[in-house]
């Protein structure tokens, strides 16, 4: 029994250190990313690794730009499409979760209620998964970026790291490739078209929108006109 006590004490010390290190390191990185663009995300590395595994040329095209150099239409489009309450919630939109649950009871097509803050936290810090561990970490990192970044920085990071095609990340690169113009010049229709493909950007493309994507684009444009103006550049 006496031999077990030192082992237990050592295990508890290691556990305390691991917990302390986790919180300190994650908070430190979050604060750094408040001022420095994230160089790579786990999804970028996973996609690049997938290319290598299949013997394909690794694709990773991105071009970070400041939010002031992205058309306000783009922020308006993603808020209208994915997170109407982005400005008002604290990372988790409980009202949207409740509505999604009610809709899912009556529909075969499941709807999510993930906010732009949650998607940003997932993209920057975590791996694609539906496990409870990943979801718990997503909530944790969402809280961190809401505290240390604020809405403007969250939107800036989101629009720069979001997957926009096979090996394509960020709206600046998407705008250059699909519309041959900088993101600062995106029209309302072009921004809505980009937002329309975000749920599955490797299946759909703004360059060749299907009839479904075109209908979704029009719904997003109507929502953009209906919701409160989102403009971080003022």
C-alpha positions as CSV (number, residue, x, y, z in Angstrom):
1,X,0.0,0.0,0.0
2,X,2.8,2.4,0.9
3,X,4.4,1.8,-2.6
4,X,1.2,2.9,-4.3
5,X,0.9,6.2,-2.6
6,X,4.0,7.8,-4.2
7,X,2.8,6.5,-7.6
8,X,-0.6,8.0,-7.1
9,X,0.8,11.4,-5.9
10,X,3.1,11.4,-9.0
11,X,0.2,10.6,-11.3
12,X,-1.8,13.5,-9.8
13,X,1.1,15.9,-10.2
14,X,1.5,14.9,-13.8
15,X,-2.3,15.3,-14.4
16,X,-2.2,18.8,-12.8
17,X,0.8,19.7,-15.0
18,X,-1.0,18.4,-18.1
19,X,-4.2,20.4,-17.3
20,X,-2.1,23.5,-16.5
21,X,-0.1,23.2,-19.7
22,X,-3.2,22.7,-21.8
23,X,-4.9,25.8,-20.5
24,X,-1.8,28.0,-20.6
25,X,-0.8,26.8,-24.1
26,X,-4.3,27.2,-25.7
27,X,-4.9,30.6,-24.2
28,X,-1.4,31.7,-25.3
29,X,-1.9,30.5,-28.9
30,X,-5.4,32.1,-29.0
31,X,-3.9,35.5,-27.9
32,X,-1.2,35.2,-30.5
33,X,-3.7,34.5,-33.2
34,X,-5.5,37.7,-32.2
35,X,-2.7,39.6,-33.9
36,X,-0.9,37.0,-36.1
37,X,-2.6,35.1,-39.0
38,X,-2.8,31.3,-38.3
39,X,-0.1,29.9,-40.7
40,X,-1.9,26.6,-41.2
41,X,-5.0,24.8,-39.9
42,X,-5.5,21.1,-39.1
43,X,-7.9,20.8,-42.0
44,X,-5.3,22.2,-44.4
45,X,-2.7,19.7,-43.2
46,X,-5.2,16.8,-43.4
47,X,-6.2,17.7,-47.0
48,X,-2.6,18.1,-48.0
49,X,-1.8,14.8,-46.4
50,X,-4.7,13.2,-48.3
51,X,-3.3,14.4,-51.6
52,X,0.1,12.9,-50.7
53,X,-1.4,9.6,-49.7
54,X,-3.2,9.3,-53.0
55,X,-0.1,10.2,-55.0
56,X,-1.6,13.6,-56.0
57,X,0.1,16.9,-56.1
58,X,-0.4,18.7,-52.8
59,X,-2.7,21.7,-53.2
60,X,-2.7,24.6,-50.7
61,X,-3.7,27.9,-52.1
62,X,-4.4,30.8,-49.7
63,X,-3.9,34.5,-49.5
64,X,-4.5,36.3,-46.2
65,X,-6.1,39.7,-46.4
66,X,-7.3,42.2,-43.8
67,X,-11.0,42.4,-43.2
68,X,-11.0,46.0,-44.5
69,X,-9.8,44.6,-47.8
70,X,-12.8,42.2,-48.1
71,X,-16.1,43.5,-49.5
72,X,-18.7,44.0,-46.7
73,X,-21.0,42.0,-49.0
74,X,-19.0,38.9,-48.0
75,X,-19.6,39.2,-44.2
76,X,-23.2,40.1,-44.9
77,X,-23.6,37.0,-47.0
78,X,-22.1,34.5,-44.5
79,X,-24.1,36.0,-41.7
80,X,-27.3,35.8,-43.8
81,X,-26.6,32.3,-44.8
82,X,-25.1,30.7,-41.7
83,X,-25.5,32.8,-38.5
84,X,-28.1,35.5,-38.4
85,X,-27.4,36.3,-34.8
86,X,-23.6,36.4,-35.1
87,X,-23.3,39.9,-33.7
88,X,-25.5,39.2,-30.7
89,X,-24.6,35.7,-29.4
90,X,-21.6,34.8,-27.3
91,X,-20.4,31.9,-29.5
92,X,-23.3,29.5,-29.1
93,X,-26.7,30.4,-30.5
94,X,-29.1,28.5,-28.2
95,X,-32.1,29.9,-30.1
96,X,-30.8,28.5,-33.4
97,X,-30.1,25.1,-31.7
98,X,-33.7,25.0,-30.4
99,X,-35.1,25.8,-33.9
100,X,-32.8,23.2,-35.5
101,X,-34.0,20.5,-33.2
102,X,-37.7,21.3,-33.9
103,X,-37.0,21.3,-37.7
104,X,-35.1,18.0,-37.5
105,X,-38.1,16.3,-35.9
106,X,-40.1,17.1,-39.0
107,X,-37.5,16.8,-41.7
108,X,-35.4,14.0,-43.1
109,X,-32.6,16.5,-43.9
110,X,-30.8,17.3,-40.6
111,X,-30.0,20.9,-40.0
112,X,-27.1,22.2,-37.9
113,X,-26.9,25.3,-35.7
114,X,-23.2,25.8,-35.7
115,X,-22.3,29.5,-35.5
116,X,-19.6,31.3,-37.4
117,X,-17.6,31.5,-34.1
118,X,-17.9,27.7,-33.7
119,X,-16.8,27.1,-37.3
120,X,-13.9,29.4,-36.9
121,X,-12.7,27.7,-33.7
122,X,-13.1,24.3,-35.4
123,X,-11.2,25.3,-38.5
124,X,-8.3,27.0,-36.7
125,X,-7.7,24.6,-33.8
126,X,-9.4,21.3,-34.3
127,X,-9.8,18.3,-36.6
128,X,-12.9,17.3,-38.6
129,X,-14.9,14.9,-36.4
130,X,-18.3,14.4,-34.8
131,X,-17.0,13.0,-31.5
132,X,-18.1,14.4,-28.1
133,X,-14.4,15.2,-27.4
134,X,-14.1,17.3,-30.5
135,X,-17.4,19.0,-29.8
136,X,-16.4,19.8,-26.2
137,X,-13.1,21.3,-27.4
138,X,-15.0,23.3,-30.0
139,X,-17.1,24.9,-27.3
140,X,-14.0,25.6,-25.2
141,X,-12.1,27.2,-28.1
142,X,-15.3,29.1,-29.2
143,X,-15.3,30.7,-25.7
144,X,-11.7,31.6,-26.0
145,X,-12.0,33.4,-29.3
146,X,-15.1,35.2,-28.2
147,X,-13.2,36.5,-25.2
148,X,-9.8,37.3,-26.7
149,X,-10.7,38.1,-30.4
150,X,-14.1,39.7,-30.6
151,X,-16.5,39.6,-33.5
152,X,-14.4,41.5,-36.0
153,X,-11.3,39.3,-35.6
154,X,-13.5,36.2,-35.7
155,X,-15.0,37.2,-39.0
156,X,-11.6,38.2,-40.4
157,X,-10.1,34.8,-39.5
158,X,-13.2,32.9,-40.7
159,X,-13.1,34.5,-44.1
160,X,-9.4,33.8,-44.5
161,X,-9.3,30.1,-43.4
162,X,-12.6,28.7,-44.6
163,X,-12.3,25.9,-47.2
164,X,-13.4,27.2,-50.6
165,X,-12.5,24.2,-52.9
166,X,-10.0,21.5,-53.3
167,X,-6.9,23.0,-51.7
168,X,-8.4,26.5,-51.8
169,X,-8.8,28.5,-48.6
170,X,-10.1,32.0,-47.9
171,X,-12.3,34.3,-49.8
172,X,-9.5,36.3,-51.4
173,X,-8.1,33.2,-53.2
174,X,-11.7,32.1,-54.0
175,X,-12.5,35.5,-55.5
176,X,-9.3,35.5,-57.6
177,X,-9.8,32.0,-58.9
178,X,-13.6,32.1,-59.5
179,X,-14.2,35.7,-60.4
180,X,-10.8,37.0,-61.4
181,X,-11.0,39.9,-59.0
182,X,-9.9,40.8,-55.4
183,X,-12.3,40.0,-52.5
184,X,-12.6,43.8,-52.0
185,X,-14.6,44.0,-55.2
186,X,-17.1,41.2,-54.6
187,X,-20.6,42.1,-55.5
188,X,-23.6,41.1,-53.5
189,X,-24.4,38.3,-56.0
190,X,-20.9,36.9,-56.0
191,X,-20.6,37.0,-52.2
192,X,-23.9,35.1,-52.0
193,X,-22.7,32.6,-54.5
194,X,-19.6,31.9,-52.4
195,X,-21.7,31.6,-49.3
196,X,-24.0,29.2,-51.0
197,X,-21.3,26.6,-51.6
198,X,-19.7,26.7,-48.2
199,X,-21.4,23.6,-46.7
200,X,-19.6,21.5,-49.3
201,X,-17.1,23.6,-51.3
202,X,-15.4,20.5,-52.8
203,X,-18.7,19.3,-54.3
204,X,-20.0,22.7,-55.5
205,X,-18.2,25.6,-57.1
206,X,-19.1,29.3,-57.6
207,X,-17.6,29.0,-61.0
208,X,-20.2,26.5,-62.2
209,X,-23.2,26.8,-59.9
210,X,-25.9,24.2,-60.2
211,X,-29.6,25.2,-60.3
212,X,-29.7,24.3,-56.6
213,X,-26.9,26.6,-55.8
214,X,-28.4,29.4,-57.9
215,X,-31.7,29.1,-56.0
216,X,-29.8,29.1,-52.7
217,X,-27.9,32.2,-53.9
218,X,-31.1,34.0,-54.4
219,X,-32.4,33.0,-50.9
220,X,-29.2,34.3,-49.4
221,X,-29.5,37.6,-51.3
222,X,-33.0,38.1,-50.0
223,X,-31.8,37.3,-46.4
224,X,-28.9,39.8,-46.9
225,X,-31.4,42.5,-47.7
226,X,-33.6,41.5,-44.7
227,X,-31.2,41.2,-41.8
228,X,-29.4,44.1,-40.2
229,X,-26.4,45.4,-42.0
230,X,-23.1,43.8,-41.0
231,X,-20.1,46.1,-41.7
232,X,-16.9,45.9,-39.6
233,X,-15.1,48.4,-41.8
234,X,-16.7,51.5,-40.2
